[in-house]
Amino acid sequence: MPVSVEPTSVDPSRDGSAPADAPRAQPLRPHAEDAFAAELAALAAQDDRPRPARWRLSPWAVATYLLGGTLPDGTVVTPKYIGPRRIVEVAVTTLATDRALLLLGVPGTAKTWVSEHLAAAVSGDSTLLVQGTAGTPEEAIRYGWNYARLLAHGPSRDALVPSPVMRAMAEGMTARVEELTRIPADVQDTLITVLSEKTLPIPELGQEVQAVRGFNLIATANDRDRGVNDLSSALRRRFNTVVLPLPETPEAEVDIVSRRVDQIGRSLDLPAVPDGIDEIRRVVTVFRELRDGVTTDGRTKLKSPSGTLSTAEAISVVTGGLALAAHFGDGVLRAGDVAAGILGAVVRDPAADRVVWREYLETVVRERDGWKDFYRACREVSG
């Protein structure tokens, strides 16, 4: 007769991969509510302002969590978003109403980052997430079925598998939909009833799920990438749209890149960011000049490559450079460590973008004081 084998978990202390007293493995990227649990707890303890139903913090405390500040007891809250305060205030206020929030912007403007931290601060849970893709089905937004139970017992609540949106409605939480415009238009419109009537019908059971107080939804979208599905006017009306801009100044962008790279680097045991602040400034300068189509001094017009050259891509280039410096250098970020990453970010179209990059190297980088090492490193990786 067949033998049933019960699945067992692997004990790392017994397979030779880790000693018995090894510390518990830490996630590579903790959720916002876990990574910043101490700050959220400090804010909650000192937050004496009115809170909307089922909110963990008041709107003022949520904005402070995102923008940073010092609490009365001296606790320092690190900024999660560096940008206009009014943008954050409008976003937080929207969530306190019955309107859903749409964070709109070009790629790399921290839409997902802001969405996650808003959900963490408001509901204490940023994981009620629908990731939008071209293949996202309607069930991801509404509900699905446990087909074994469905076949055995027919349609029932026990056989129903709730989506993150359904769970958020039932529990008065904040749901997130990432890359809304990547979802097919007919699936997008599944949200219309949810956002307008605050109910999700279950026709198979003759029932519905009504949203309880505290429920809201944050969606993110951009209209720069290929494969975008425009929102219908009916769905767009259900959102209050907040546009997240690119950083206004080079100093602000350097600050953003430095902070994020430092956070990522600590989880990867990479060198400290201050050791490479000069290279971070150069990466940001290159990205901003090529993105804007003009040099910082405004004297030379430039061709822009096909890519977005966003702040997120600058963070990726610097993080990769720090890894090179740590594992194949002396731990100090130098021009040679970021050159290859910049080339990969700029040259997306091998034909057109390579011409843009070479012109920039020869007309701008080559002539710039103090950039000779950067020019040589870029020429070496560019062939």
N, C-alpha and C positions, 0 to 999 in steps of 0.2 A: 504494500500500500504506500501511497506517497507520504513522504515525511515533511512535515511543516517545520520550517526553520524560522525562528523568531529573529527579527533584525536586532542587532546589538550595536551600541555605540563603541567607537574605538577609544580606548584609554591610551592617550599619548605617553603615559608613563610606562606602558608595557610594550610598546612597539619600537622602542629605541629612539624615538624622535624627541622626547623631552623627559627630564627627570620627574620623579613622582611629586616633588615639591615645587614644580614649575608654576609660576603665576598663571592665572587664567588668561587666555588669549584675549587681547583687546581688539575691537573692530577697527578696521582701517579708517573708516569714516563714520564716527558716531553720529546719530541723529542730533539735530540742534538742541532738542530738549535734554539730551544726555550730555553733550559736550559743554553746554553752558548751564547745567543744572544749578550750580552754586549761585550764579547771577540771577537766575529766575527765582530761586528761593529767597534771595536777599531782597529782590524787588517786591515779592509777594508779602514778605514780613513787614515791610515799611510802607506799603501801598495802602493809604487810607482814603483813596478817592473812590467814587461810585464805580461799580463794575456792572457791565451788562450781564444778563442772565447767562450762567454757566461759563463766564470768562474767568480765567485764572488771574488776570491782571486788569487794571483799569486801562482805558485807552491811553492815558498819559504815561503809565508805566510801560505799556507795549511800545510806545514811541521812544521812550528812554532806553529800552532794551535794544532797539534797532540802531539808534543814533549814538548811544553811549552817554556817559555822565558819571558824576560822583554822588552817591547817596548820602543822606544825613549822617549815617554811621561810619562814613569813610570808604565804603565799598565802591570800588571802581568798576563800572559797567563798560566793557569794551564796545566800540562801535562795530556793528555788523554791516551797516550801509553808510557809505560816505557820499553825501549828495544833499540836495536841497531839503531842508527840514519839512517844508510845506508838502512835499510829495508824500513823505511818510505819514504826516498828519492826515492828509486826505485819504490815503489808503486805509489807515486804521479806522477813521471815522466811517468810511464806507462799510466796513465789516460790522460796525455797530448798528447799521440800518438793515433794511430788508433787501438791499441791493447787493448783488454779487460784485466781485472785484476782478477786473481784467488788467493785468500788468502787461503793458505793451512796450516794445522797444526792439532795437536791432540786436542781433546776437551778441552776447557777452556783456550785457548791461545789468547783470545780477538779478534777472527776473526770478529765476528758480531759487536763488539764494534768499531773496527777500520773501518770496512765497513760503519757503520752509520756515524761516524765522518768525514770520507773522503767525503761522499755524502753531508753532511751538509756544509762542508767548500767549496767544489767545486761548488755545485749547489744551496745551501741554502735550500735544501729540501731532507730529507732522507727517505721520505715516499713512494717513488716509488719502492715498495718492492714486490717480489714474494717469499713466504715462501715455501721452498721445503719440500715435504713429499712423502711418498709412493703413496699417492692418488692425487698428483698434476696433473691436466689435461693439455692438450696442450693449452686449451683456456686461462689458467693463464699466459702463456708466449706470445701467439699471440693475440687473441681477442675472445670475445664471442658475443652473440646476446641478445637483448631485445626481447623476444619471442612474447610479446603482439604486438609490432610494426612490427615484422617480419611477423606474421600471418595476420595482418591487411593490411600492405602495401607492403610486400615483402622485399627482401634484399635491404638495402639502408644504407648510412652512418649514418642516424639518428637512425637506428636500431642496429648499431654496437656498442658494448661495448669495448672500448680499454683496453688492459692490461697495467700494469705499464710500461712494456718494450716499447709498442707502444707509450704511452704518452711521455716517455723519448726521443724516437727517433724524434717525431714530434716537441718537444719543446727544443731539444738540452740540455737535462738534464742527470743526472747520475742515472741509474737504478741499483737495487740490487737484487741478487738472493741468498737467504740463503739456506745452506745445499743442494748444487747442486747435490751431489752424492746420495741424498735420492730420487731424482726424477727419475722415470723410464727412461731407456736409450732412448727409442723412443721419449719421451717428451724432454729430454735433447737436442737431436739433432735438435729440432726446432730452437735452437739458432745459428746453423751453418750458415744459410743464413743471419741472422741478423748481425752476427759478421764478416762474410767474405764479403758479398755484401753490407752491411749497408742498407738493404731494407727488408721490410716485405710485401710479396705479399698478396692480398685479392682476391683470384680467384673468389669468389662469385660475386664480383662487377667488375671484370676485372681491378682492380686498385692495387696500392701498396702505402706503406708509406715509404718514403726515410728519412733516418736519416739526420738531419741537424747538422752543426758543433756544437760541445759541447757535443754531445751524447757519452756516454760510459757506460760500464757495469762492476760492481764489483760482483763477485761470491765468496762464501765461501764453503769450503768442508773439510772433514776429512775422513781418511780411517781406523779409529779405531773402530767406532761403528758398530753394526750389521745392516744388511739391506742396505749396501752400494752398489750402482751401479757404477761401474767403468766408467769413461769418455771414449768415443771413441777417437781414436787417431786423427780423423778429428776435433773433438771439442776441444780437449786439445791443438792442434796447434793454435787455435784462441785466446788462453789466454797466457799472461805472468804470470808465477806462482811465487808467493812470499811466502816463508815458514815462518810462525810466530813461533819462538821457545818458549819453556818454559823459565821462568826467569833464568838467568845464576847463580845468587847468592841468598842465603837466604835473604840478606838485600834488594835486589831488589824486591823479592816476598813479603816480609813484607811491603815494601813501597806501592806496588800495592794493597795489601789487605787492608791496612790502609786507603788509599785514597778512594777506592771504598766503603768500609764499612761506611766511614764518609759521603760520598755523599748519600748513601742509608739511613743511619741513620737520616740525617737531614730531609729527606722527611717523615720519620716515627716517628719523635720526640723521637729518642732513645738517650742514653747517648753518650757523646763524646768519640771518639776512644782512645785518649791518656790515658784514665783511664784504658784501658785494653790492652795496647801494649804488656805487658809480655805474656798474654794469646795468642795474635796473633802470637807472635814469636814461642810459643809452638805448636800451630796448624800448622804453616808453617813447623816447624822442623819435626813433625810427618809425614806430607804429603810428604815432600821431601825424608825422609829416607825410607819410605815404597815404594815410587814411584821409587827411585833409587836402592833399594835392598841392601843398605849399610848404616851404621850409619854415622853421620857427620864427625866423626874422622877417618873413614875408617877402623876401627878395627873389626867391626862385620858385617858379611853378613846377610842379612835378606831375607825372602820370601816376594814377592810382592802380594798384593791382586788383585782381578780381575778388580776392578774399576780403573779409570784413576787418581783419586786424584789430580785434576787440581786446578789451582789457583782460578777458578770460584767456585769450590766446597768449597775451603777454605773461600772465601768471604761469601758464604751461611752459613757455619757453624758459623762464627763469628757474622754475622748479627742475626742469630737465638739465639746465646748466649746473645747478647746485649738485645734482646727482653725479654729473660728470666730474665736477671738482672734488666731490667727496670720495669717489671710488677710483678715479684715474688721475687725480691731481693732488694738490697739497691742501685742499679744503677751502681755498679762497676762490671765489667766483671771478673769472677773468673773461676777456673778449672771446678767446677761443672756445670757451664753454657754452656761450650763447649763440655763436655764429651759425652753427648748423640748425639750431631750432628756429632762428629768424628766417633762414633760407627756406625751411619747410613751411613756415607760416605764410611767407610772402609769395612763393612760387607755387601756386595751386594749378595754374594753367601753364604747362611747361613751355609753350611757345610764347604767348603774349607776356606772361608775368616775368619770365626770365629777362626779357628786354627791359622791362620796367626796372627790375632790380639792378641790372648792370648799369643802366643810366644813372640811377640814384647813387650807386657806389662811386662811379667815376666823377660825377658832377658835384656831389655833396659830401659824401663821406671822405673821399680822398683829399679834399681841400680843407677839411675842418680841423682846426687846431686841437691837438690832444687825442685825435682819433686814429692815429697811424696804426696802432696795434689792432684796433677793431677793423680797419680797412684790410690789413694783411690777413687777418683771420677769416674775414668774409670772402676775400679773393681765393683763399686756399680751399674753402669748402665749396665755392661756386665753380671751381675748375677753370 
